[in-house]
């Protein structure tokens, strides 16, 4: 029997929590005996399907001793002390060009590290130095039984070309640059629409209205008198709903300033939808010039977001070029046949990255 004690969150709507659920459920199928400790990392909570919740409840009830490996998955700074176990592992991801300087204090004491690719692995090496500690690579995945070509959720009567963007309304996701490029490149009478599935710090009506108003003010301040169509989607969807949302699009676009992996890229690919992304970040583990449309960043600059992305941290991210976004959006809009062809290659490549493979790699590490 393979035993492991894992401290993470499975009840939050975050990317960390989503990945934790996927890995834990696959470890359960592989017969790994998991003792799960729920760590609160988000104000919002999900109502999980009963069959999943029953499995996690079973994991919460298990006990373990100090000889069992201890794995923590989440932002390193949420834990101030190291577990009193014989083997302690830390698993996390990051999106900038280096880890925040003060994280070193929280990271170095662990015995081993787990992350998604060499993009993050190299950052960990820079922090721990020449210490002979293992850094294990466990890529994220996609469930192709859930994400696959399907009927669309949205279909417009005039057969508009649909761009789709999915992500939290934060500076790192580059929604401002995307919207500016879209407003500058397209006119209101063109057969194009941008679906924007997003959320703020919460998913309240007032938060979503503030996002919609910010988009309207942007086009007004830019002097755009006849802006192209934008649809803002704030409601939460099940994975089946997200599949149908991806399948509504001709092209997925997110010129994010930094990603460690980016689950929506891979999920859209698994639905046969091609991706426009920046040519920088951990997503280049699976995105390339054959299965996606990559755009060169305009420059690399100090992060100017909030918290760990504040300039005081001294970390850089890739600033997207509005002109390059415009050119790529126009190109895929005017070349729908090539767009479909790239989508088919994306579909085939996405099948190589599964949660089963990820869990099997993690089991071997345990």
NUDRENNU-383373 format. One record per residue (C-alpha): residue in three letters; y negated, z, x; residue number from 1. Coordinates in nm, 2 decimals, decimal comma. Example, Ala and Ser with C-alpha at 12.3 -4.5 7.8 and 13.67 -1.06 7.14 Angstrom:
<pts>
palo: ALA; c2: 0,45; c3: 0,78; c1: 1,23; kevo: 1
palo: SER; c2: 0,11; c3: 0,71; c1: 1,37; kevo: 2
</pts>
This chain:
<pts>
palo: UNK; c2: 0,00; c3: 0,00; c1: 0,00; kevo: 1
palo: UNK; c2: -0,35; c3: -0,09; c1: 0,13; kevo: 2
palo: UNK; c2: -0,60; c3: 0,18; c1: 0,05; kevo: 3
palo: UNK; c2: -0,98; c3: 0,16; c1: 0,06; kevo: 4
palo: UNK; c2: -1,27; c3: 0,37; c1: -0,05; kevo: 5
palo: UNK; c2: -1,57; c3: 0,16; c1: -0,16; kevo: 6
palo: UNK; c2: -1,92; c3: 0,28; c1: -0,25; kevo: 7
palo: UNK; c2: -2,13; c3: 0,03; c1: -0,43; kevo: 8
palo: UNK; c2: -2,26; c3: -0,06; c1: -0,78; kevo: 9
palo: UNK; c2: -2,08; c3: -0,26; c1: -1,04; kevo: 10
palo: UNK; c2: -2,30; c3: -0,18; c1: -1,34; kevo: 11
palo: UNK; c2: -2,63; c3: -0,34; c1: -1,23; kevo: 12
palo: UNK; c2: -2,76; c3: -0,69; c1: -1,30; kevo: 13
palo: UNK; c2: -2,82; c3: -0,76; c1: -0,93; kevo: 14
palo: UNK; c2: -2,66; c3: -1,00; c1: -0,70; kevo: 15
palo: UNK; c2: -2,51; c3: -0,72; c1: -0,50; kevo: 16
palo: UNK; c2: -2,34; c3: -0,58; c1: -0,82; kevo: 17
palo: UNK; c2: -2,22; c3: -0,92; c1: -0,92; kevo: 18
palo: UNK; c2: -2,05; c3: -0,98; c1: -0,58; kevo: 19
palo: UNK; c2: -1,90; c3: -0,63; c1: -0,59; kevo: 20
palo: UNK; c2: -1,74; c3: -0,69; c1: -0,93; kevo: 21
palo: UNK; c2: -1,59; c3: -1,02; c1: -0,82; kevo: 22
palo: UNK; c2: -1,45; c3: -0,88; c1: -0,50; kevo: 23
palo: UNK; c2: -1,32; c3: -0,56; c1: -0,66; kevo: 24
palo: UNK; c2: -1,14; c3: -0,74; c1: -0,94; kevo: 25
palo: UNK; c2: -0,97; c3: -0,98; c1: -0,69; kevo: 26
palo: UNK; c2: -0,87; c3: -0,69; c1: -0,47; kevo: 27
palo: UNK; c2: -0,72; c3: -0,52; c1: -0,78; kevo: 28
palo: UNK; c2: -0,51; c3: -0,84; c1: -0,84; kevo: 29
palo: UNK; c2: -0,40; c3: -0,84; c1: -0,47; kevo: 30
palo: UNK; c2: -0,27; c3: -0,48; c1: -0,51; kevo: 31
palo: UNK; c2: -0,53; c3: -0,31; c1: -0,30; kevo: 32
palo: UNK; c2: -0,56; c3: 0,06; c1: -0,41; kevo: 33
palo: UNK; c2: -0,94; c3: 0,11; c1: -0,44; kevo: 34
palo: UNK; c2: -1,12; c3: 0,44; c1: -0,48; kevo: 35
palo: UNK; c2: -1,46; c3: 0,33; c1: -0,62; kevo: 36
palo: UNK; c2: -1,78; c3: 0,54; c1: -0,60; kevo: 37
palo: UNK; c2: -2,06; c3: 0,40; c1: -0,82; kevo: 38
palo: UNK; c2: -2,40; c3: 0,41; c1: -0,64; kevo: 39
palo: UNK; c2: -2,71; c3: 0,37; c1: -0,87; kevo: 40
palo: UNK; c2: -2,93; c3: 0,10; c1: -0,71; kevo: 41
palo: UNK; c2: -3,10; c3: -0,06; c1: -1,02; kevo: 42
palo: UNK; c2: -3,28; c3: 0,07; c1: -1,33; kevo: 43
palo: UNK; c2: -3,11; c3: -0,18; c1: -1,56; kevo: 44
palo: UNK; c2: -2,74; c3: -0,15; c1: -1,66; kevo: 45
palo: UNK; c2: -2,50; c3: -0,41; c1: -1,79; kevo: 46
palo: UNK; c2: -2,25; c3: -0,38; c1: -2,07; kevo: 47
palo: UNK; c2: -1,93; c3: -0,50; c1: -1,90; kevo: 48
palo: UNK; c2: -1,64; c3: -0,66; c1: -2,08; kevo: 49
palo: UNK; c2: -1,38; c3: -0,39; c1: -2,18; kevo: 50
palo: UNK; c2: -1,11; c3: -0,53; c1: -1,96; kevo: 51
palo: UNK; c2: -1,33; c3: -0,51; c1: -1,65; kevo: 52
palo: UNK; c2: -1,47; c3: -0,17; c1: -1,73; kevo: 53
palo: UNK; c2: -1,11; c3: -0,03; c1: -1,78; kevo: 54
palo: UNK; c2: -1,02; c3: -0,15; c1: -1,43; kevo: 55
palo: UNK; c2: -1,33; c3: 0,01; c1: -1,28; kevo: 56
palo: UNK; c2: -1,27; c3: 0,33; c1: -1,47; kevo: 57
palo: UNK; c2: -0,92; c3: 0,34; c1: -1,31; kevo: 58
palo: UNK; c2: -1,08; c3: 0,29; c1: -0,97; kevo: 59
palo: UNK; c2: -1,34; c3: 0,57; c1: -1,03; kevo: 60
palo: UNK; c2: -1,06; c3: 0,82; c1: -1,10; kevo: 61
palo: UNK; c2: -0,87; c3: 0,76; c1: -0,78; kevo: 62
palo: UNK; c2: -0,89; c3: 1,00; c1: -0,49; kevo: 63
palo: UNK; c2: -0,86; c3: 0,94; c1: -0,11; kevo: 64
palo: UNK; c2: -0,86; c3: 1,13; c1: 0,21; kevo: 65
palo: UNK; c2: -1,05; c3: 1,09; c1: 0,54; kevo: 66
palo: UNK; c2: -0,78; c3: 0,86; c1: 0,69; kevo: 67
palo: UNK; c2: -0,87; c3: 0,59; c1: 0,43; kevo: 68
palo: UNK; c2: -1,13; c3: 0,32; c1: 0,55; kevo: 69
palo: UNK; c2: -1,47; c3: 0,38; c1: 0,38; kevo: 70
palo: UNK; c2: -1,67; c3: 0,07; c1: 0,30; kevo: 71
palo: UNK; c2: -2,03; c3: 0,07; c1: 0,17; kevo: 72
palo: UNK; c2: -2,17; c3: -0,24; c1: 0,01; kevo: 73
palo: UNK; c2: -2,55; c3: -0,26; c1: -0,05; kevo: 74
palo: UNK; c2: -2,89; c3: -0,23; c1: 0,11; kevo: 75
palo: UNK; c2: -2,83; c3: -0,01; c1: 0,42; kevo: 76
palo: UNK; c2: -3,12; c3: 0,23; c1: 0,35; kevo: 77
palo: UNK; c2: -2,98; c3: 0,36; c1: 0,02; kevo: 78
palo: UNK; c2: -2,75; c3: 0,58; c1: 0,23; kevo: 79
palo: UNK; c2: -2,90; c3: 0,85; c1: 0,46; kevo: 80
palo: UNK; c2: -2,58; c3: 0,99; c1: 0,61; kevo: 81
palo: UNK; c2: -2,25; c3: 0,85; c1: 0,74; kevo: 82
palo: UNK; c2: -1,93; c3: 0,92; c1: 0,55; kevo: 83
palo: UNK; c2: -1,69; c3: 1,18; c1: 0,70; kevo: 84
palo: UNK; c2: -1,41; c3: 0,93; c1: 0,74; kevo: 85
palo: UNK; c2: -1,22; c3: 0,80; c1: 1,04; kevo: 86
palo: UNK; c2: -1,33; c3: 0,44; c1: 0,99; kevo: 87
palo: UNK; c2: -1,66; c3: 0,36; c1: 0,83; kevo: 88
palo: UNK; c2: -1,77; c3: 0,00; c1: 0,74; kevo: 89
palo: UNK; c2: -2,11; c3: -0,13; c1: 0,62; kevo: 90
palo: UNK; c2: -2,13; c3: -0,45; c1: 0,42; kevo: 91
palo: UNK; c2: -2,47; c3: -0,61; c1: 0,34; kevo: 92
palo: UNK; c2: -2,67; c3: -0,94; c1: 0,34; kevo: 93
palo: UNK; c2: -3,03; c3: -1,03; c1: 0,44; kevo: 94
palo: UNK; c2: -3,25; c3: -1,33; c1: 0,39; kevo: 95
palo: UNK; c2: -3,52; c3: -1,34; c1: 0,66; kevo: 96
palo: UNK; c2: -3,50; c3: -1,43; c1: 1,03; kevo: 97
palo: UNK; c2: -3,42; c3: -1,07; c1: 1,14; kevo: 98
palo: UNK; c2: -3,34; c3: -0,73; c1: 0,99; kevo: 99
palo: UNK; c2: -3,62; c3: -0,49; c1: 0,91; kevo: 100
palo: UNK; c2: -3,68; c3: -0,28; c1: 1,23; kevo: 101
palo: UNK; c2: -3,63; c3: 0,06; c1: 1,06; kevo: 102
palo: UNK; c2: -3,29; c3: -0,05; c1: 0,93; kevo: 103
palo: UNK; c2: -3,15; c3: 0,01; c1: 1,29; kevo: 104
palo: UNK; c2: -3,14; c3: 0,38; c1: 1,23; kevo: 105
palo: UNK; c2: -2,92; c3: 0,33; c1: 0,92; kevo: 106
palo: UNK; c2: -2,70; c3: 0,05; c1: 1,06; kevo: 107
palo: UNK; c2: -2,60; c3: 0,15; c1: 1,42; kevo: 108
palo: UNK; c2: -2,38; c3: 0,46; c1: 1,33; kevo: 109
palo: UNK; c2: -2,12; c3: 0,26; c1: 1,15; kevo: 110
palo: UNK; c2: -1,79; c3: 0,15; c1: 1,32; kevo: 111
palo: UNK; c2: -1,77; c3: -0,20; c1: 1,17; kevo: 112
palo: UNK; c2: -1,98; c3: -0,45; c1: 0,97; kevo: 113
palo: UNK; c2: -1,90; c3: -0,70; c1: 0,70; kevo: 114
palo: UNK; c2: -2,13; c3: -0,99; c1: 0,59; kevo: 115
palo: UNK; c2: -2,12; c3: -1,34; c1: 0,45; kevo: 116
palo: UNK; c2: -2,18; c3: -1,57; c1: 0,75; kevo: 117
palo: UNK; c2: -2,31; c3: -1,60; c1: 1,10; kevo: 118
palo: UNK; c2: -2,66; c3: -1,63; c1: 0,97; kevo: 119
palo: UNK; c2: -2,66; c3: -1,26; c1: 0,89; kevo: 120
palo: UNK; c2: -2,39; c3: -1,18; c1: 1,15; kevo: 121
palo: UNK; c2: -2,63; c3: -1,28; c1: 1,43; kevo: 122
palo: UNK; c2: -2,90; c3: -1,05; c1: 1,29; kevo: 123
palo: UNK; c2: -2,65; c3: -0,76; c1: 1,30; kevo: 124
palo: UNK; c2: -2,57; c3: -0,85; c1: 1,67; kevo: 125
palo: UNK; c2: -2,94; c3: -0,83; c1: 1,76; kevo: 126
palo: UNK; c2: -2,95; c3: -0,48; c1: 1,61; kevo: 127
palo: UNK; c2: -2,64; c3: -0,32; c1: 1,75; kevo: 128
palo: UNK; c2: -2,68; c3: -0,49; c1: 2,09; kevo: 129
palo: UNK; c2: -2,38; c3: -0,51; c1: 2,32; kevo: 130
palo: UNK; c2: -2,19; c3: -0,24; c1: 2,14; kevo: 131
palo: UNK; c2: -1,83; c3: -0,36; c1: 2,10; kevo: 132
palo: UNK; c2: -1,82; c3: -0,32; c1: 1,72; kevo: 133
palo: UNK; c2: -1,65; c3: -0,58; c1: 1,49; kevo: 134
palo: UNK; c2: -1,86; c3: -0,80; c1: 1,27; kevo: 135
palo: UNK; c2: -1,64; c3: -0,94; c1: 1,00; kevo: 136
palo: UNK; c2: -1,73; c3: -1,26; c1: 0,80; kevo: 137
palo: UNK; c2: -1,63; c3: -1,26; c1: 0,43; kevo: 138
palo: UNK; c2: -1,81; c3: -1,55; c1: 0,25; kevo: 139
palo: UNK; c2: -1,90; c3: -1,52; c1: -0,11; kevo: 140
palo: UNK; c2: -1,74; c3: -1,75; c1: -0,36; kevo: 141
palo: UNK; c2: -1,74; c3: -1,91; c1: -0,70; kevo: 142
palo: UNK; c2: -1,50; c3: -1,88; c1: -0,99; kevo: 143
palo: UNK; c2: -1,41; c3: -2,24; c1: -1,08; kevo: 144
palo: UNK; c2: -1,23; c3: -2,12; c1: -1,39; kevo: 145
palo: UNK; c2: -1,58; c3: -2,02; c1: -1,52; kevo: 146
palo: UNK; c2: -1,81; c3: -2,26; c1: -1,35; kevo: 147
palo: UNK; c2: -1,71; c3: -2,63; c1: -1,41; kevo: 148
palo: UNK; c2: -1,85; c3: -2,94; c1: -1,57; kevo: 149
palo: UNK; c2: -1,90; c3: -2,87; c1: -1,94; kevo: 150
palo: UNK; c2: -2,12; c3: -2,94; c1: -2,24; kevo: 151
palo: UNK; c2: -2,49; c3: -2,86; c1: -2,19; kevo: 152
palo: UNK; c2: -2,67; c3: -2,56; c1: -2,35; kevo: 153
palo: UNK; c2: -2,99; c3: -2,77; c1: -2,38; kevo: 154
palo: UNK; c2: -3,02; c3: -3,14; c1: -2,46; kevo: 155
palo: UNK; c2: -3,36; c3: -3,31; c1: -2,53; kevo: 156
palo: UNK; c2: -3,38; c3: -3,59; c1: -2,78; kevo: 157
palo: UNK; c2: -3,56; c3: -3,83; c1: -2,54; kevo: 158
palo: UNK; c2: -3,30; c3: -3,78; c1: -2,26; kevo: 159
palo: UNK; c2: -3,54; c3: -3,61; c1: -2,03; kevo: 160
palo: UNK; c2: -3,44; c3: -3,56; c1: -1,66; kevo: 161
palo: UNK; c2: -3,39; c3: -3,19; c1: -1,63; kevo: 162
palo: UNK; c2: -3,46; c3: -2,98; c1: -1,32; kevo: 163
palo: UNK; c2: -3,32; c3: -2,62; c1: -1,34; kevo: 164
palo: UNK; c2: -3,43; c3: -2,32; c1: -1,13; kevo: 165
palo: UNK; c2: -3,26; c3: -1,98; c1: -1,15; kevo: 166
palo: UNK; c2: -3,38; c3: -1,66; c1: -0,99; kevo: 167
palo: UNK; c2: -3,59; c3: -1,35; c1: -1,00; kevo: 168
palo: UNK; c2: -3,97; c3: -1,40; c1: -1,03; kevo: 169
palo: UNK; c2: -4,05; c3: -1,29; c1: -0,67; kevo: 170
palo: UNK; c2: -4,23; c3: -1,46; c1: -0,39; kevo: 171
palo: UNK; c2: -3,91; c3: -1,52; c1: -0,18; kevo: 172
palo: UNK; c2: -3,78; c3: -1,76; c1: -0,45; kevo: 173
palo: UNK; c2: -4,09; c3: -1,99; c1: -0,41; kevo: 174
palo: UNK; c2: -4,15; c3: -2,04; c1: -0,78; kevo: 175
palo: UNK; c2: -4,52; c3: -2,09; c1: -0,72; kevo: 176
palo: UNK; c2: -4,46; c3: -2,37; c1: -0,47; kevo: 177
palo: UNK; c2: -4,21; c3: -2,53; c1: -0,70; kevo: 178
palo: UNK; c2: -4,44; c3: -2,52; c1: -1,00; kevo: 179
palo: UNK; c2: -4,74; c3: -2,65; c1: -0,80; kevo: 180
palo: UNK; c2: -4,53; c3: -2,94; c1: -0,67; kevo: 181
palo: UNK; c2: -4,40; c3: -3,01; c1: -1,02; kevo: 182
palo: UNK; c2: -4,75; c3: -3,01; c1: -1,18; kevo: 183
palo: UNK; c2: -4,89; c3: -3,23; c1: -0,90; kevo: 184
palo: UNK; c2: -4,60; c3: -3,49; c1: -0,91; kevo: 185
palo: UNK; c2: -4,53; c3: -3,54; c1: -1,27; kevo: 186
palo: UNK; c2: -4,74; c3: -3,61; c1: -1,58; kevo: 187
palo: UNK; c2: -4,69; c3: -3,48; c1: -1,93; kevo: 188
palo: UNK; c2: -4,58; c3: -3,83; c1: -2,06; kevo: 189
palo: UNK; c2: -4,29; c3: -3,86; c1: -1,81; kevo: 190
palo: UNK; c2: -3,94; c3: -3,79; c1: -1,92; kevo: 191
palo: UNK; c2: -3,89; c3: -3,48; c1: -1,72; kevo: 192
palo: UNK; c2: -3,86; c3: -3,10; c1: -1,79; kevo: 193
palo: UNK; c2: -3,83; c3: -2,80; c1: -1,57; kevo: 194
palo: UNK; c2: -3,61; c3: -2,52; c1: -1,70; kevo: 195
palo: UNK; c2: -3,70; c3: -2,19; c1: -1,54; kevo: 196
palo: UNK; c2: -3,44; c3: -1,91; c1: -1,59; kevo: 197
palo: UNK; c2: -3,61; c3: -1,60; c1: -1,45; kevo: 198
palo: UNK; c2: -3,69; c3: -1,23; c1: -1,49; kevo: 199
palo: UNK; c2: -3,93; c3: -0,97; c1: -1,35; kevo: 200
palo: UNK; c2: -3,87; c3: -0,61; c1: -1,26; kevo: 201
palo: UNK; c2: -3,73; c3: -0,58; c1: -1,61; kevo: 202
palo: UNK; c2: -3,65; c3: -0,82; c1: -1,89; kevo: 203
palo: UNK; c2: -3,89; c3: -0,70; c1: -2,15; kevo: 204
palo: UNK; c2: -4,09; c3: -0,92; c1: -2,38; kevo: 205
palo: UNK; c2: -4,42; c3: -0,83; c1: -2,21; kevo: 206
palo: UNK; c2: -4,28; c3: -0,91; c1: -1,86; kevo: 207
palo: UNK; c2: -4,17; c3: -1,25; c1: -1,97; kevo: 208
palo: UNK; c2: -4,50; c3: -1,33; c1: -2,15; kevo: 209
palo: UNK; c2: -4,68; c3: -1,24; c1: -1,83; kevo: 210
palo: UNK; c2: -4,47; c3: -1,49; c1: -1,64; kevo: 211
palo: UNK; c2: -4,53; c3: -1,76; c1: -1,90; kevo: 212
palo: UNK; c2: -4,91; c3: -1,69; c1: -1,89; kevo: 213
palo: UNK; c2: -4,91; c3: -1,70; c1: -1,51; kevo: 214
palo: UNK; c2: -4,76; c3: -2,05; c1: -1,53; kevo: 215
palo: UNK; c2: -5,02; c3: -2,17; c1: -1,78; kevo: 216
palo: UNK; c2: -5,30; c3: -2,03; c1: -1,57; kevo: 217
palo: UNK; c2: -5,16; c3: -2,20; c1: -1,27; kevo: 218
palo: UNK; c2: -5,18; c3: -2,55; c1: -1,43; kevo: 219
palo: UNK; c2: -5,52; c3: -2,47; c1: -1,57; kevo: 220
palo: UNK; c2: -5,66; c3: -2,35; c1: -1,24; kevo: 221
palo: UNK; c2: -5,52; c3: -2,67; c1: -1,07; kevo: 222
palo: UNK; c2: -5,71; c3: -2,88; c1: -1,32; kevo: 223
palo: UNK; c2: -5,39; c3: -3,03; c1: -1,47; kevo: 224
palo: UNK; c2: -5,50; c3: -3,16; c1: -1,81; kevo: 225
palo: UNK; c2: -5,16; c3: -3,30; c1: -1,91; kevo: 226
palo: UNK; c2: -4,89; c3: -3,09; c1: -1,75; kevo: 227
palo: UNK; c2: -4,53; c3: -3,18; c1: -1,75; kevo: 228
palo: UNK; c2: -4,29; c3: -2,98; c1: -1,97; kevo: 229
palo: UNK; c2: -4,18; c3: -2,63; c1: -1,85; kevo: 230
palo: UNK; c2: -3,94; c3: -2,41; c1: -2,04; kevo: 231
palo: UNK; c2: -3,92; c3: -2,05; c1: -1,94; kevo: 232
palo: UNK; c2: -3,59; c3: -1,87; c1: -2,02; kevo: 233
palo: UNK; c2: -3,58; c3: -1,49; c1: -2,01; kevo: 234
palo: UNK; c2: -3,27; c3: -1,40; c1: -2,20; kevo: 235
palo: UNK; c2: -2,96; c3: -1,27; c1: -2,03; kevo: 236
palo: UNK; c2: -2,65; c3: -1,49; c1: -2,04; kevo: 237
palo: UNK; c2: -2,28; c3: -1,43; c1: -1,99; kevo: 238
palo: UNK; c2: -2,11; c3: -1,63; c1: -1,72; kevo: 239
palo: UNK; c2: -2,00; c3: -1,88; c1: -1,99; kevo: 240
palo: UNK; c2: -2,36; c3: -1,91; c1: -2,09; kevo: 241
palo: UNK; c2: -2,47; c3: -1,97; c1: -1,74; kevo: 242
palo: UNK; c2: -2,21; c3: -2,24; c1: -1,70; kevo: 243
palo: UNK; c2: -2,36; c3: -2,43; c1: -2,00; kevo: 244
palo: UNK; c2: -2,71; c3: -2,37; c1: -1,86; kevo: 245
palo: UNK; c2: -2,62; c3: -2,53; c1: -1,53; kevo: 246
palo: UNK; c2: -2,46; c3: -2,82; c1: -1,71; kevo: 247
palo: UNK; c2: -2,78; c3: -2,88; c1: -1,90; kevo: 248
palo: UNK; c2: -2,95; c3: -3,00; c1: -1,57; kevo: 249
palo: UNK; c2: -2,95; c3: -3,32; c1: -1,38; kevo: 250
palo: UNK; c2: -3,05; c3: -3,13; c1: -1,06; kevo: 251
palo: UNK; c2: -3,08; c3: -2,77; c1: -0,96; kevo: 252
palo: UNK; c2: -3,38; c3: -2,68; c1: -0,75; kevo: 253
palo: UNK; c2: -3,48; c3: -2,36; c1: -0,57; kevo: 254
palo: UNK; c2: -3,69; c3: -2,40; c1: -0,25; kevo: 255
palo: UNK; c2: -3,64; c3: -2,04; c1: -0,16; kevo: 256
palo: UNK; c2: -3,81; c3: -1,90; c1: 0,15; kevo: 257
palo: UNK; c2: -3,49; c3: -1,73; c1: 0,26; kevo: 258
palo: UNK; c2: -3,13; c3: -1,68; c1: 0,13; kevo: 259
palo: UNK; c2: -2,83; c3: -1,51; c1: 0,28; kevo: 260
palo: UNK; c2: -2,60; c3: -1,71; c1: 0,05; kevo: 261
palo: UNK; c2: -2,75; c3: -1,78; c1: -0,30; kevo: 262
palo: UNK; c2: -2,49; c3: -1,77; c1: -0,57; kevo: 263
palo: UNK; c2: -2,67; c3: -2,00; c1: -0,81; kevo: 264
palo: UNK; c2: -2,66; c3: -2,29; c1: -0,56; kevo: 265
palo: UNK; c2: -2,28; c3: -2,27; c1: -0,54; kevo: 266
palo: UNK; c2: -2,24; c3: -2,21; c1: -0,91; kevo: 267
palo: UNK; c2: -2,44; c3: -2,52; c1: -1,00; kevo: 268
palo: UNK; c2: -2,24; c3: -2,72; c1: -0,74; kevo: 269
palo: UNK; c2: -1,92; c3: -2,61; c1: -0,91; kevo: 270
palo: UNK; c2: -2,06; c3: -2,76; c1: -1,23; kevo: 271
palo: UNK; c2: -2,12; c3: -3,09; c1: -1,06; kevo: 272
palo: UNK; c2: -2,49; c3: -3,04; c1: -1,05; kevo: 273
palo: UNK; c2: -2,66; c3: -3,13; c1: -0,71; kevo: 274
palo: UNK; c2: -2,89; c3: -2,89; c1: -0,54; kevo: 275
palo: UNK; c2: -3,24; c3: -2,92; c1: -0,38; kevo: 276
palo: UNK; c2: -3,29; c3: -2,64; c1: -0,13; kevo: 277
palo: UNK; c2: -3,47; c3: -2,58; c1: 0,20; kevo: 278
palo: UNK; c2: -3,30; c3: -2,67; c1: 0,52; kevo: 279
palo: UNK; c2: -3,30; c3: -2,31; c1: 0,63; kevo: 280
palo: UNK; c2: -3,09; c3: -2,00; c1: 0,54; kevo: 281
palo: UNK; c2: -2,74; c3: -1,88; c1: 0,49; kevo: 282
palo: UNK; c2: -2,67; c3: -2,13; c1: 0,22; kevo: 283
palo: UNK; c2: -2,63; c3: -2,39; c1: 0,50; kevo: 284
palo: UNK; c2: -2,28; c3: -2,24; c1: 0,53; kevo: 285
palo: UNK; c2: -2,18; c3: -2,47; c1: 0,24; kevo: 286
palo: UNK; c2: -2,48; c3: -2,70; c1: 0,18; kevo: 287
palo: UNK; c2: -2,53; c3: -3,01; c1: 0,39; kevo: 288
palo: UNK; c2: -2,70; c3: -3,35; c1: 0,37; kevo: 289
palo: UNK; c2: -2,39; c3: -3,50; c1: 0,20; kevo: 290
palo: UNK; c2: -2,35; c3: -3,26; c1: -0,09; kevo: 291
palo: UNK; c2: -2,71; c3: -3,17; c1: -0,15; kevo: 292
palo: UNK; c2: -3,08; c3: -3,27; c1: -0,11; kevo: 293
palo: UNK; c2: -3,23; c3: -3,06; c1: 0,18; kevo: 294
palo: UNK; c2: -3,60; c3: -3,04; c1: 0,25; kevo: 295
palo: UNK; c2: -3,76; c3: -2,94; c1: 0,57; kevo: 296
palo: UNK; c2: -3,98; c3: -2,63; c1: 0,56; kevo: 297
palo: UNK; c2: -4,35; c3: -2,67; c1: 0,63; kevo: 298
palo: UNK; c2: -4,36; c3: -2,37; c1: 0,87; kevo: 299
palo: UNK; c2: -4,22; c3: -2,03; c1: 0,95; kevo: 300
palo: UNK; c2: -4,46; c3: -1,75; c1: 0,88; kevo: 301
palo: UNK; c2: -4,47; c3: -1,37; c1: 0,83; kevo: 302
palo: UNK; c2: -4,32; c3: -1,27; c1: 0,50; kevo: 303
palo: UNK; c2: -4,60; c3: -1,19; c1: 0,26; kevo: 304
palo: UNK; c2: -4,40; c3: -1,04; c1: -0,03; kevo: 305
palo: UNK; c2: -4,35; c3: -0,68; c1: -0,12; kevo: 306
palo: UNK; c2: -4,14; c3: -0,40; c1: 0,03; kevo: 307
palo: UNK; c2: -3,91; c3: -0,52; c1: 0,30; kevo: 308
palo: UNK; c2: -4,08; c3: -0,86; c1: 0,28; kevo: 309
palo: UNK; c2: -4,43; c3: -0,72; c1: 0,36; kevo: 310
palo: UNK; c2: -4,60; c3: -0,87; c1: 0,68; kevo: 311
palo: UNK; c2: -4,60; c3: -0,52; c1: 0,84; kevo: 312
palo: UNK; c2: -4,22; c3: -0,56; c1: 0,89; kevo: 313
palo: UNK; c2: -4,29; c3: -0,85; c1: 1,14; kevo: 314
palo: UNK; c2: -4,02; c3: -1,07; c1: 0,98; kevo: 315
palo: UNK; c2: -4,05; c3: -1,44; c1: 0,91; kevo: 316
palo: UNK; c2: -3,93; c3: -1,67; c1: 0,64; kevo: 317
palo: UNK; c2: -3,94; c3: -2,05; c1: 0,58; kevo: 318
palo: UNK; c2: -4,25; c3: -2,16; c1: 0,39; kevo: 319
palo: UNK; c2: -4,17; c3: -2,46; c1: 0,18; kevo: 320
palo: UNK; c2: -4,39; c3: -2,77; c1: 0,19; kevo: 321
palo: UNK; c2: -4,53; c3: -2,86; c1: -0,15; kevo: 322
palo: UNK; c2: -4,55; c3: -3,22; c1: -0,04; kevo: 323
palo: UNK; c2: -4,18; c3: -3,23; c1: 0,06; kevo: 324
palo: UNK; c2: -4,08; c3: -3,07; c1: -0,27; kevo: 325
palo: UNK; c2: -4,28; c3: -3,33; c1: -0,46; kevo: 326
palo: UNK; c2: -4,12; c3: -3,62; c1: -0,27; kevo: 327
palo: UNK; c2: -3,77; c3: -3,48; c1: -0,32; kevo: 328
palo: UNK; c2: -3,82; c3: -3,42; c1: -0,69; kevo: 329
palo: UNK; c2: -3,96; c3: -3,77; c1: -0,74; kevo: 330
palo: UNK; c2: -3,67; c3: -3,92; c1: -0,54; kevo: 331
palo: UNK; c2: -3,39; c3: -3,76; c1: -0,74; kevo: 332
palo: UNK; c2: -3,58; c3: -3,84; c1: -1,06; kevo: 333
palo: UNK; c2: -3,59; c3: -4,21; c1: -0,97; kevo: 334
palo: UNK; c2: -3,24; c3: -4,22; c1: -0,83; kevo: 335
palo: UNK; c2: -3,01; c3: -4,07; c1: -1,11; kevo: 336
palo: UNK; c2: -2,70; c3: -4,26; c1: -0,99; kevo: 337
palo: UNK; c2: -2,73; c3: -4,12; c1: -0,64; kevo: 338
palo: UNK; c2: -2,80; c3: -3,78; c1: -0,79; kevo: 339
palo: UNK; c2: -2,47; c3: -3,80; c1: -0,99; kevo: 340
palo: UNK; c2: -2,29; c3: -3,91; c1: -0,68; kevo: 341
palo: UNK; c2: -2,41; c3: -3,62; c1: -0,47; kevo: 342
palo: UNK; c2: -2,32; c3: -3,39; c1: -0,76; kevo: 343
palo: UNK; c2: -1,96; c3: -3,51; c1: -0,74; kevo: 344
palo: UNK; c2: -1,94; c3: -3,44; c1: -0,37; kevo: 345
palo: UNK; c2: -2,09; c3: -3,09; c1: -0,44; kevo: 346
palo: UNK; c2: -1,82; c3: -3,03; c1: -0,71; kevo: 347
palo: UNK; c2: -1,55; c3: -3,11; c1: -0,46; kevo: 348
palo: UNK; c2: -1,70; c3: -2,89; c1: -0,18; kevo: 349
palo: UNK; c2: -1,76; c3: -2,60; c1: -0,41; kevo: 350
palo: UNK; c2: -1,39; c3: -2,56; c1: -0,48; kevo: 351
palo: UNK; c2: -1,34; c3: -2,46; c1: -0,12; kevo: 352
palo: UNK; c2: -1,53; c3: -2,13; c1: -0,17; kevo: 353
palo: UNK; c2: -1,34; c3: -1,90; c1: -0,40; kevo: 354
palo: UNK; c2: -1,34; c3: -1,52; c1: -0,47; kevo: 355
palo: UNK; c2: -0,97; c3: -1,52; c1: -0,42; kevo: 356
palo: UNK; c2: -1,02; c3: -1,64; c1: -0,06; kevo: 357
palo: UNK; c2: -1,30; c3: -1,39; c1: -0,01; kevo: 358
palo: UNK; c2: -1,08; c3: -1,10; c1: -0,13; kevo: 359
palo: UNK; c2: -0,79; c3: -1,20; c1: 0,08; kevo: 360
palo: UNK; c2: -1,01; c3: -1,20; c1: 0,39; kevo: 361
palo: UNK; c2: -1,15; c3: -0,86; c1: 0,30; kevo: 362
palo: UNK; c2: -0,79; c3: -0,72; c1: 0,24; kevo: 363
palo: UNK; c2: -0,69; c3: -0,83; c1: 0,59; kevo: 364
palo: UNK; c2: -0,99; c3: -0,65; c1: 0,74; kevo: 365
palo: UNK; c2: -0,91; c3: -0,34; c1: 0,54; kevo: 366
</pts>
